Amino acid sequence: MALATFKGGIHPPDKKELAKDKSITPAKSPQRVVIPLSQHLGAPCKPIVTIGQEVKKGEMVGEPGGFVSAPVHSSVSGKVIAIGEFPNAMGKMVNSIVIENDGKEEWTGLKDNPDYMKLSPDELKEKIKAAGIVGMGGAAFPTVVKLSPPKEKPIDTVIINGAECEPYLTADYRLMIEKSVEVIEGLKILMKVLGVNKGFVGIENNKPDAIEKMKTAVKNEPNIEVCALEVKYPQGAEKMLIKAATGREVPPRALPMDVKVVVQNVGTAVAVYEAARYGKPLIERVVTVTGEGINNPANMMVKIGTMISDLVEQCGGLKDDVAKVISGGPMMGFAISSLDVAVTKGTSGILVLPEEGVVHAEEFGPCIRCGRCIDICPMGLMPSMLGILSEKGMYEEAKEYNLFDCFECGSCTFSCPAKRPIVQLVRLAKSQTKP
């Protein structure tokens, strides 16, 4: 049987061998954490603590500022020592809460519920909302919003995204190997909340041991299917995954819910299970620290608010010839200018690249009209034209070429023989115009 996939896409070297065999280990508890009040798409949180206040691990420190928002919690016990603006991975100043760790690891009261599957969908949804869970694949969209589709858009399928097509990253892979039962329990909770009886787990075929583990975990679940996907980037993008697993095509400018599907990340599924079972808020996540420029690549369970510099130090430090550090993966991540940036709910990896792994295209040539980017664009766009129009400042004209259908996977930039920064030009055009 042919593997499920989509039209277009590329095959960058996956480089997962650096970290894929490293079991998830707990990162050291940091001396202080910087917890941004905006770690999600939507309205930032409002601080509900004051300087000098003692807080416990798991205590809410920021309340949601709107429907599309998610609360944030302290990942350590200790004292609030500052509330102010700190840079995030994209260099933007974000209001944040700094908590000094007292080392006691005292939890706020959590409510264990062994019979969580007997709770009503609304009660489960409330637990997910209170835990501040967001999409952990990078987009950080508040999970409760995805679980609240309008009545006229009923959902019939939930897909867990285990593709992890981004090169180097292995956090989801390790979760599927080490916490396969929790992933499936999380999926069952999501299915109950949405009232659906069909679930998929999509995993790229280069992870046979993860596929095997997940198949074992679902052997008594007739409504859940583990789907092997062709190894191709960006197989893990929502619209590509839906096409591969269900055959449904999400129309331009539409959302997965328009084709009756909700997609959630592997890490999100585990967080949903922990929230429903133990009442545990999202205060830690698995982060892959990897790349040829770090001495000891690792997959670590990291407290939200830990500085990237702390993680780099725990992984043996940087090698001498480091050229670039990226928050996320090489295709869709963002280069960071300082290691003094906090890990957030959406930080899936820290990638350290040496000089030889980085192309410095300070100046780029004109488009040579080869059409390669058009052939590989998974959304069927004309990236070359989007790049040319953006370069010339013709942002409104770029909208006529479906600018906002691009989800910035970077396949065009990767495949461009003229080394044109097409995806960066697309981001520029989007920032200068409205959908």
Secondary structure, 3 states (H helix, E strand, C coil): CCCECCCCCECCCCCHHHCCCCCEEECCCCCEEEEECCCCCCCCCEECCCCCCEECECCEEEECCCCCCCCEECCCCEEEEEEEEEECCCCCEEEEEEEEECCCCCECCCCCCCCHHHCCHHHHHHHHHHCCCECCCCCCCEHHHHCCCCCCCCCCEEEEECCCCCCCCCHHHHHHHHCHHHHHHHHHHHHHHHCCCCEEEEEECCCHHHHHHHHHHCCCCCCEEEEEECCCECCCCHHHHHHHHHCCCCCCCCCHHHHCEEEEEHHHHHHHHHHHHHCCCCCEEEEEEECCCECCCEEEEEECCCEHHHHHHHCCCECCCEEEEEECCCCCCEECCCCCCECCCCCCEEEEEEHHHCCCCCCCCCCCCCCHHHHHCCCCCCHHHHHHHHHCCCHHHHHCCCHHHCCCCCHHHHHCCCCCCHHHHHHHHHHCCCC
